């Protein structure tokens, strides 16, 4: 399961309004989630399934221990930088949930815990995972999410067991479009905008029907406002997904997320990992491997995931790779805004591909991928 970001140390150099010790002694959401006047979800976001403010429920440690049968090993779903994630069932409602327990000796700490509670209590969208509540009993820190039965996108792309069904082309495009919509909500509908900062396959969780939702918001940052062009912060995230300018300077922008999305889209198309040291020399880094191939359309078919066994529309592959290539441009101002990525991928996801139909081998030539704006 990809519930937890694998990132660096939790301490950051940027100043935060909520950075005192008392921030971590959360007594109730009404006392601590008071960023609403400066952090509102816009009315347009509400149309997408959001609401201005829904307070997360507070749980006792005893309640969550009971829900997980005292955190029994057979309830363990996965493990990451934050700690362990368990499947549980809440006694009061009988609801199945995922419970993430902070590793007190881990790389991520109280600040990430607080950021995630604040972000997911204020941000609501069909493509963001739903935070049900949290526990801050004593030194215990736990987060309670809706349970995502199909695990993470990573579970369905990499190191698949022989009995697991491979994702078909249409499902891949629907997942990509849904993840992009979640990112669009953070960038364009939240006010001020939110930079996700840890977009990767393991943080895209899948509900029934492979409906994608972004998870793990502990590294999220409020984006630049007014005449500011970036947010300066300590470099955090996951190697292979970080935009080069952010990795080198610590200057974080919305385009940093767009780069990370491009890496994820490449993984979806190619079936390769962002970083894979088992590959031949020169192929360890997915973006570095892909860039020369982007220049020759005749080589695009070489980039398709072999497990698709050729069952994909040629025009759809070209258009998806064109979107990915724009997203992973080295210069941030050359990358598209996420709204244009959503437009392009929504179009690709709407094209029903039938591998048995000869007419499905190409998409309508009259509606090619929309040209991306480069104005942000």
C-alpha positions in Angstrom: 0.0 0.0 0.0 1.2 3.5 -0.8 -0.3 5.4 2.1 2.8 7.1 3.3 5.4 9.4 1.6 9.0 8.3 1.6 10.6 11.6 2.1 13.4 13.3 4.1 13.4 14.6 7.6 10.3 16.3 8.8 11.8 19.6 10.0 11.5 22.5 7.6 13.1 25.9 7.6 10.0 27.8 6.5 8.1 29.7 9.2 4.6 28.5 10.0 1.8 30.1 11.8 1.1 26.8 13.5 4.5 25.8 14.8 4.4 26.0 18.5 4.3 23.1 20.8 0.6 23.7 21.6 -0.3 23.0 18.0 0.4 19.4 18.6 -1.7 19.1 21.7 -4.9 19.0 19.7 -7.9 19.0 22.0 -10.7 19.6 19.4 -11.1 20.5 15.8 -13.0 23.6 16.7 -10.1 24.9 18.8 -7.3 24.1 16.3 -8.8 24.2 12.8 -9.0 28.0 12.6 -7.3 28.7 9.4 -10.6 29.1 7.5 -10.6 32.9 7.3 -7.2 32.8 5.5 -7.8 29.5 3.8 -11.1 29.0 2.1 -12.3 26.5 -0.4 -13.9 28.5 -3.2 -17.5 28.1 -4.2 -16.4 26.7 -7.5 -14.6 23.9 -5.6 -17.9 23.1 -3.9 -19.4 22.3 -7.2 -16.8 19.6 -7.5 -17.9 17.9 -4.4 -16.2 20.1 -1.8 -17.6 22.1 1.1 -16.2 25.1 3.0 -15.3 23.3 6.2 -16.1 19.9 7.6 -14.4 19.3 10.9 -12.6 15.9 11.3 -13.8 13.6 14.1 -11.6 13.1 17.1 -10.9 9.6 18.3 -9.4 8.2 21.4 -6.5 5.9 21.2 -8.5 3.2 22.8 -11.2 3.4 20.0 -8.6 3.0 17.3 -6.8 0.2 19.1 -10.2 -1.6 19.3 -10.9 -0.9 15.6 -7.6 -2.6 14.6 -7.7 -5.4 17.2 -4.8 -3.8 19.0 -3.0 -3.1 15.8 -2.7 -6.8 15.0 -0.3 -7.8 12.3 -3.0 -9.3 10.1 -4.7 -5.8 9.9 -1.5 -4.2 8.6 -2.0 -2.7 5.1 1.4 -1.1 4.6 4.2 1.0 5.9 5.9 4.2 4.9 7.7 7.4 6.1 4.8 8.3 8.4 4.4 4.9 10.0 2.2 1.9 9.6 -1.3 1.8 8.1 -3.9 -0.6 9.4 -7.3 -1.7 8.2 -9.9 -1.2 10.9 -13.6 -1.2 11.6 -15.1 1.5 13.8 -17.3 0.1 16.5 -19.9 2.9 16.5 -20.6 3.0 12.8 -19.2 -0.4 11.6 -17.3 1.6 9.0 -14.2 0.0 7.4 -11.3 2.6 7.6 -7.6 2.9 7.1 -5.7 4.0 10.2 -2.3 5.5 9.9 -0.2 5.5 13.0 2.7 7.9 13.4 6.1 6.3 14.0 7.5 8.3 16.8 11.0 7.4 15.7 10.2 7.9 12.0 11.2 10.6 9.5 8.0 12.5 9.6 6.6 14.0 12.7 4.0 16.2 14.4 4.2 19.0 11.9 3.3 16.7 9.0 0.5 15.3 11.2 -0.9 18.7 11.8 -0.6 19.8 8.2 -2.5 16.8 7.0 -5.3 17.3 9.5 -5.6 20.9 8.5 -5.5 20.4 4.8 -7.9 17.5 4.6 -10.3 19.1 7.0 -10.5 22.1 4.7 -10.2 20.5 1.2 -12.8 18.2 -0.2 -13.0 16.8 -3.7 -14.0 13.5 -5.3 -10.3 12.9 -6.2 -8.9 13.6 -2.7 -8.9 10.9 -0.1 -11.4 11.7 2.7 -10.1 12.2 6.2 -12.6 10.8 8.7 -10.7 11.9 11.9 -7.6 11.8 14.0 -6.3 10.9 17.4 -3.9 13.0 19.4 -4.0 11.2 22.7 -0.9 11.9 24.8 2.1 11.2 22.4 0.0 9.1 20.1 -0.7 10.5 16.6 -3.1 8.7 14.3 -5.1 9.6 11.2 -8.3 7.8 10.1 -9.2 7.7 6.4 -11.8 6.2 4.2 -10.7 2.7 3.2 -9.5 2.4 -0.4 -10.1 -1.2 -1.4 -7.9 -1.4 -4.5 -4.8 0.0 -2.8 -2.4 2.3 -4.6 -1.7 2.9 -8.3 1.8 1.6 -7.6 0.3 -1.7 -6.6 -1.2 -2.1 -10.1 1.7 -0.9 -12.1 4.9 -2.3 -10.6 6.1 -5.7 -9.3 2.7 -7.3 -10.0 2.1 -10.8 -8.8 1.2 -13.3 -11.5 -2.5 -13.4 -10.5 -3.1 -9.6 -10.6 -4.9 -8.2 -13.6 -2.9 -5.7 -15.6 -4.5 -2.2 -16.1 -5.9 -1.8 -19.6 -5.3 1.4 -21.6 -8.7 3.0 -20.9 -8.4 2.4 -17.1 -5.0 4.0 -17.1 -6.3 7.1 -18.9 -9.2 7.4 -16.4 -6.8 7.1 -13.5 -4.5 9.8 -15.0 -7.4 12.1 -15.7 -8.8 11.7 -12.2 -5.5 12.3 -10.5 -5.0 15.4 -12.6 -8.5 16.7 -11.5 -7.4 16.3 -7.9 -4.3 18.3 -8.5 -6.3 20.9 -10.5 -8.6 21.4 -7.4 -5.6 22.1 -5.2 -4.0 24.5 -7.7 -7.0 26.3 -9.1 -10.0 26.0 -6.7 -8.3 26.2 -3.3 -7.6 29.8 -2.2 -4.7 30.3 -1.6 -3.5 27.5 -3.9 -2.0 24.3 -2.5 1.2 22.8 -3.7 0.9 19.0 -3.1 4.7 18.4 -3.2 4.6 14.6 -3.0 2.8 13.4 -6.1 3.8 9.8 -6.9 2.1 6.5 -7.7 2.1 5.2 -4.2 0.1 8.3 -3.1 -2.6 7.8 -5.6 -5.1 5.5 -4.0 -7.8 3.6 -5.9 -11.5 3.2 -4.9 -14.0 0.8 -6.4 -13.9 1.0 -10.2 -10.3 2.3 -10.1 -11.5 5.8 -9.1 -8.3 7.6 -8.1 -7.8 9.8 -5.0 -4.7 11.8 -3.9 -3.5 10.9 -0.4 -0.8 11.9 2.1 -0.9 15.7 2.5 1.8 16.0 5.2 4.2 17.7 2.9 1.7 20.1 1.2 2.4 23.8 1.2 0.3 26.9 0.6 1.4 28.3 -2.8 2.6 31.8 -3.6 0.1 34.6 -3.6 0.1 38.2 -4.9 3.2 39.1 -6.8 5.2 36.2 -5.4 6.4 33.6 -7.9 7.4 30.8 -5.6 7.6 29.5 -2.0 11.1 28.9 -0.7 11.4 25.8 1.5 13.6 22.9 2.3 13.6 20.3 -0.4 11.2 17.4 0.5 9.5 14.7 -1.6 10.6 11.6 -3.3 13.7 11.1 -5.5 12.7 10.7 -9.2 9.6 12.8 -8.9 11.0 16.2 -7.7 11.2 18.9 -10.3 14.9 19.8 -11.1 14.6 23.5 -10.3 13.0 22.6 -6.9 15.6 20.0 -6.1 18.4 22.5 -6.9 17.1 25.7 -5.4 14.3 24.9 -2.9 12.0 27.2 -4.9 8.6 25.6 -5.0 5.9 26.5 -7.5 2.7 24.9 -8.9 4.8 23.8 -11.9 6.8 21.6 -9.5 3.7 19.5 -9.0 3.1 19.5 -12.8 6.6 18.0 -13.3 5.8 15.3 -10.7 2.5 14.5 -12.5 4.4 14.1 -15.7 6.6 11.5 -14.1 3.5 9.7 -12.8 1.9 9.8 -16.3 5.0 8.3 -17.8 4.8 5.5 -15.3 1.2 4.9 -16.2 2.1 4.8 -20.0 5.3 2.9 -19.8 4.8 0.6 -16.8 8.3 1.7 -15.7 9.3 3.0 -12.3 10.5 6.6 -11.8 13.8 5.3 -10.5 14.7 1.7 -11.3 18.3 0.6 -10.6 17.6 -2.9 -12.0 17.4 -1.4 -15.5 20.4 -1.1 -17.8 22.8 1.8 -17.5 21.2 5.0 -18.8 17.7 3.7 -18.1 17.6 4.1 -14.3 15.9 7.4 -14.4 12.5 7.3 -16.3 12.6 10.9 -17.5 16.2 10.7 -18.7 15.3 7.5 -20.6 12.2 9.0 -22.1 13.5 12.4 -23.2 15.5 11.1 -26.3 12.5 9.0 -27.4 10.2 12.0 -27.2 12.1 13.5 -30.2 11.2 10.6 -32.6 7.6 9.7 -33.0 8.5 6.5 -34.7 9.9 5.3 -31.3 6.7 6.1 -29.3 5.5 2.5 -29.6 8.7 1.4 -27.8 7.5 3.4 -24.7 4.2 1.6 -24.3 4.0 -0.8 -21.3 4.8 -4.3 -22.7 2.1 -5.7 -20.5 -0.5 -3.9 -22.7 0.5 -6.4 -25.4 -0.1 -3.7 -28.1 -3.7 -3.2 -27.0 -3.8 0.6 -27.1 -4.8 3.2 -29.7 -1.8 4.6 -31.5 -3.1 8.1 -31.6 -4.0 7.9 -27.9 -0.5 6.8 -27.0 1.0 9.7 -29.0 -1.2 12.2 -27.3 -0.6 10.9 -23.8 3.1 10.9 -24.4 2.9 14.5 -25.7 1.2 15.6 -22.5 3.8 13.8 -20.4 6.7 15.3 -22.4 5.3 18.8 -21.8 4.9 18.2 -18.1 8.5 17.1 -17.6 10.1 20.0 -19.5 13.2 21.2 -17.6 12.1 24.8 -17.7 9.1 25.4 -15.4 7.6 28.1 -17.7 7.5 25.6 -20.6 5.2 23.2 -18.6 1.5 23.4 -19.0 -0.8 24.5 -16.2 -2.7 21.6 -14.7 -6.1 22.8 -16.1 -4.8 22.1 -19.6 -3.5 18.7 -18.6 -7.0 17.9 -17.2 -8.6 19.0 -20.5 -6.2 16.8 -22.6 -6.5 13.7 -20.3 -10.2 14.0 -19.9 -10.5 13.8 -23.7 -8.3 10.7 -23.8 -10.2 9.1 -21.0 -13.5 9.7 -22.8 -12.3 7.7 -25.9 -13.6 4.2 -25.5 -10.9 1.9 -26.8 -12.0 -1.6 -27.9 -9.0 -3.7 -28.9 -11.2 -6.0 -30.9 -12.5 -3.2 -33.0 -10.5 -2.2 -36.1 -11.9 1.3 -35.9 -10.5 1.7 -32.4 -6.9 1.7 -33.6 -7.0 5.5 -34.0 -8.8 8.4 -32.3 -10.7 11.1 -34.1 -8.3 13.2 -35.9 -10.5 16.3 -35.7 -10.0 16.6 -31.9 -6.4 16.4 -31.1 -4.8 17.1 -27.7 -5.6 20.8 -26.8 -2.6 23.1 -26.9 -1.3 23.7 -23.4 -1.2 27.3 -22.0 2.2 28.4 -20.7 1.1 31.4 -18.8 1.9 30.4 -15.2 
